Amino acid sequence: MGGKEQLGDYTTEEICESFIKPYTEEKQESFCDMLRRDGTFGYEAKANVFVSHAWLDKFVDVVNALADNYGPEESFWIDIFSVNQHIVTAKDFNWWNSTFKSAIGEIGNTVLVMAPWNDPPLNRAWCIYEIYCTIDTKSKFDVAVTKMDKKALLLFSKTRGIECMDFFLFRFHGQYETFDPEDYENFIEVANKIGFSQFNKVVIDAFQGWMMSLIFEQIKEDEKNDVLNPFLISLVADFHEAQDDLKLAEERWLECLKLTKNQSGDSLFVSLTALARLSKQYFNQGYLDKAKELLTNTLEQLPEGIDDEHPLLPLLQGYCSRESIASTEENHANILFLTGNFAKVYEKLGNFEAAEKLYLSSLERCKLHLGENVEETLSLMN
C-alpha cells in the first residue's frame, strides 16, 4: 500500500473500499485469507489483541495508537483484515451472544482505540458491545491513544476535573450509532435481550476503570515531584463518591481544599465544588454542624454574576429539596439554616421572587419552631 505516509487522511472505511476490497475481489475472500493463500510469513500467528475501533477514524491514527502502546510481539485481530468484506450477512442474537463473544474471550485481550482522544467511539454500537463481551468473558480491557493524545487527555483532565468524565460519558448514554443504518436494529435486539441497564453499567464501569487507572498513574507521578493537581484529585474524589467509598472521597475532597486554599480563578471552582460535595456528604450522614459550616463557606465564596448554568447550582439546590429535608428532622435549626441560606443562591441569580419566597418560608418556620430571638431567625430577618 506504500506505507503510512501514502494513506494520508483515509478513514478505515476508505481503506477497506480503496485497498482491501480491490485486493481480495477476485477470490472474494478476507485479506488474511489472501495472505494465507499466498504463504505470507507471519500469517499463522494467533491474535492476542482484539482491536475495537470506529470505521470513521483515520486509519493511520488507529495504527499509531496501537504502535505507541504495543510491541512487535503482539498480533492484532482487526476486522477489515480478518473478516471477509465481500460477504455481509445479518447475524442473529445467538451468533453475537455465542460465536462472537466466544471469539473475544478466546483472544482474551481487547483494546479500544480512541483516535482522536476527544472523539472516542463510545457511541458506536458495536464498539460498545465488544467492550461488554470483553468484560463478560473476563478478558482484559484496555484503551489505546497515541502518545500525543495521551498528553492532551491528561492536560484536559488537569484543567477540567470532574467535568472530564462527564465529557466522555455524555457520548455514551443512549446514543448508539452503527456504521450501517440497517445494522442498528440488530444491535438493539442484542442489547435489549441482555438488558440495557446491565449492558450500560458494564461498559461505563470498564471505561471509568481505565480512565481512573490513567489518573491514578499521573497522580503517583505528580506525588514524586510534589506537584499535585487539584483537578485530578477532584476527579478521584468524585470517583470514590460514585463508588460509595465515602471515607476515601472525604479524604480527597479535603485534599482539594488544602491545595486550593486562598486561590482564585479555576482553582476556586475546585474549592467550591469540594466544599459543596463535602457539605452534602456530611448532610446525608447527619453531621449537620459540619454541613452548615461548609455550606456557609460555599455560599460566601460564590462569585458574583453566577448564572443558572453554573455546575454547582444543581448540587446546592438539593439542600432545599423535599428529599434532602425529609432525611432529617425538618425543624432542626441547621436544616432551617441550610434551606434559608439557599435563598442567597437565587438572589445571586437575580431570581428575587424565588429568593423572597424561600426567605419568608424559612423565617416563618424559624419563628415557629425556634423562636424570634435565636441566631438563625435573626440572621434571616436581617
N, C-alpha and C positions, 0 to 999 in steps of 0.2 A: 504493500500500500504506500510505501515511500517514507515511512517514519512519521513521528508525531507532528513534525512541522508541516507535513503535507495535508494533515487533517483539519487544520485551522479551526474554524468555529462549528464544524459538523456536530450535530447532535447525535445521540445514539441511534435515533430513528433514521437519520440521514446516512449514517454509516451502514446500517442494515440495508437500506434501499440502494445505496450507491455502490457498495462493495460486496457485502455478504450475499445478497440475493443473486447478483450477476455471476459471482464466482461459483455458486452452487446450483445455478439454473439447470444445467444440463442433466445432472443426476437427481435433481430435486431432493437434496439431502442437506443435513446440517453442516456447518463449517467444520465442526470437529470430525464428523464422518468423512468429509473430504480429506482432512489431514490424515486420518487413519488409513483411508484407501490409498493415499499417496505414500504411505510409510514415513510420514514426517517424524523426526526424532522428538521424543518427549511427549508424544500424544498419549501414551499409555499411563502417564502419571495420574494418580487418583486425586480428584479435587478434595481439598481440605478446608476451603473457604467458599461459602456461598455468598455471592455478591448481589445485594439488593440495591437497585438504583432506578432513577427515573429516566425514561427514554427521551425526555426533552432537555436533559442536561447535556452540556458539551462533553463529547466522549473523551477528549484529551484531559478534561478536568477530572473525570472519573478515573482514568488511568493514573494521573498524577497523585490523586488522593490515595490510591492503592499502593503506588510506588513509595510514597512518603511514610507509609505505615507497615509495610510488609517487605520481607526479604525475598531473594530469588528462589528460596527453597519452597515457597508456597505455590499451590496450584489452585486456580480460581475457577469456579463454575459461574459463567456469565451467560445469560440467556441468549443473546444474539448469536453466540458461537455454539452453544450446546444444544439449542432447540432448533428443529427443522423449521425454518421461516417460510417454507412453501406450503406447509400443511397447518391450517388454522381450523381447529375443531373445538366447539364448546365442550367444556368438561363439567360433569355434574358434581354435586356436593360430595359424594363418596370418593371421587377421584381426588379432589382437593384435600379432603379430610383424611385420606389414607395414603394414596400413592405419592402425592406431592409432599405432604407433611413428613412421611417416612423418609423421603429423599433428603430433606433438610436435616432430619435427625441423624441420618447416616453420615452426612458430611460433618455434622457436629459443631459447626462454627459459621455464624452469619455476620456479615459486615454490611451496615447501611452506609451508603456513600452520600455525603452531603456536599454537593458541588453546584453552586457555592454554598458556604455555611449559612447564609441568611435566606436561602430558599430551599429548605430541606424537603424531602419528599414525604412529609408526614401527612399529606392529604392525598397521596397516591394509594389507591385502594389495595393493590397487590403488594406494594412495599409494606403496608401495614399488616397485611395477612402474613407475609413472610416473617415479620417480627413476631407475630403471635405464634406461628408454628415453631419458631426457634425457642421461645420460652416454654411452650407446651411440651416440647420434646427434650427439655432440659439441656439444650445446646447452648454454646457460648454466644453471647451477643456483643457486638462492638459497633462503633461508628468511626468512619474514616473521613477526615478532612485533610486538605493539603496543609503543609507547614505554615504557609502564609495565611490561610483561612483560620487555622488554629489560633494564631496571634490575634487576628481580627475578632474572633469569637470571644477570646479572653478579655480583650480591650472593651468589647461591648458589655461583658459581664461586670467588668470593673467600673463601668460608668452608669449602668442601668440597674444593677442589683436585682431585686425581686421581680422587676418588670421583664427581666431576661427570660425566665422560664415561661411567663405568660405569653411572650412573643412567639415561642415555639409551639406551645400547647394550643394557642389560638388557631394555628394552621391545621390542627388535628381534629378538634371536636366536630364530628358530624359532617365534615366537608370532604366526603370521599369522592375521588375522581379516578376515572380509568382512561387509559390512552385510547381505547376503542369504546365509544359510547355504548355499543351493543353488549359489551362485556360487563357493564355496570350492574345489570340485573343478576348476572352470575355471582358477582361479589356480594350483593345484598342478600342473596339466598344463602350463601355460605355464612356470612356474618350473623344473619338472623337465626340460623339454626344453632350457632354457637351461643348466641345471646349477646346483644350489643353492649350491655353494661359490663359483662365479664370480659368481652373482647377488648373494649376500650381500656379497661383498667390494666389489663396485662400489658398492652402496648405502651400506655402512659408510664407505668412503673418501670418498664425496661428502658425507655428513653431517659426518664428522670435519673435512673440509676447511673446511666453512662454520663450524663451531664454533671451530676454531683461528683462522680469519681474524678472528672476533669477539674472541677472546682477545688476539691479536697487536695488534689495533687498540686495545684497552684498555690493554695494557702500554705501547704507544707513547705514549698519552696520560698514563699514570702517570709515565713517564720524564721527560716535560716538567715535571711537577710534583714530581719527586723523591720519589715515594711508592709505590715498588714493593711489590707484594703477593706474599708468598712462595707463597701457594696458587696464584696464577696462574702463577708461574714454575715450580712443580712440575708443573702441567698441561702446560706447554710442554716441560719435560724429559721427561716421560712420553711425549709425542707423538714427540719426536725419537728416543727409545729404541725405540719401536714401529716407526719408520721405519728403524731400524738405523743412524741417524746418531749414533754413539756419542760423537764429539767434541763435537757441539753439546749432546748430552744431558749429558755430563760438565760442560760449562761452566755449564749451567743448574742442575744439582744442586749444584755448588759455590756458585753464586749463592744458592741456597736456604739453604745452611749459613751463609753470610755474613749473610743477612737475619735468620736465626733464632738467631744466636749468643746464648747465655746467656738465652734466653727460655723460658717455661713455657707451660702450658695447650695450646691448639690449635696454637700455633707449634711446640711441642715435637714434636708428631706430624709436622709437615712436616720438621723437623730429623732425626728418627729415620728417616723414610722416605727422605730424601736420603742419609743415612749407609748405610742398608741397601742401597739401589739402587746407590749408587756402589761399595760393597764387593763386591756381586755382579758388577758390571761389571768391576772390577779382577780379581776371582777368575777370571772366564771368560777374561780376556785374559792370565792368567798372572802378574799383578802381585800376588803373594801377600803381600808385606810390606805393601803398601798396603791390601789386603783385610783382613789381620789387624788393622791399626791401626783401620780404620773400624768393623769388626765389633765390636771390643772397646769402642769408644766407644758403639756402638748398644746393646750388652748392658748396659753400665754405666748408661745413661740410661733403660732400660725402666722405666716406672712400676710401683710396687707395685700388686698387685691386678689385674694384667693377666689377661684370661681367654682362652679358646680361640677367641673370636670376634674377637680383635684383628686388624685387617687386615695387620699386619706379620708375623704368625706364618707364613703360607704362604711368604713370601719368606725368612725366617730358616730355616725348616725345610729349604729347598732346599740349605742348606750341608752337611747331613749325609745327603743323599740319595746313593744309589749313582751316579746320573747325574752329579752335580756332582763327586764324588770321582774318578770314572773319567776325567774330563777332564784330570787332572794326576797326577803321581806320588803314589800313595796314602800312602806313608810319609814324604812330605816333612814337615818339622817344622811348617810353617804349616798344612798340611792337618790334621794331627793336632790342632793347637791349635784350629782352627776347629770341627771336629767335636766335640772335647771341650768347648769353651766353650758349645756349643749346649745342653748339659745344663742350663745355667743357666736357659734359657727354660722347659724342662719343670719345673724347680724352682719358678719363679715361678708356673707354672700349678697347682702343687700335685700334679703327676703325678710323685711321688717315685720310683715304680717305674721309669718310663722314664728319669728322670734318673740313677738309680743304675746302670742297665744301660749307659747311654751313658758315664758317668764311668768305670766299670770297664773297658769295652771300649777306650776311648781310653787309659786308664792302661796297660793291658797292651801295647798297640801302641807306646806311647811307650817303655816299658821295653825292649821287644824291639828296636826299631829305632833308638832314640836313646840309650838308657842311663838309669840311675836318677838321675843327678846333674845332668841338664840342666834348664834353666829350665822347659820345657814339662812334663816329668814331675813335677818338684817342685810346680808350680802345681796339677796335677791331684791329687797326693797330699794337698795341703793342703785 
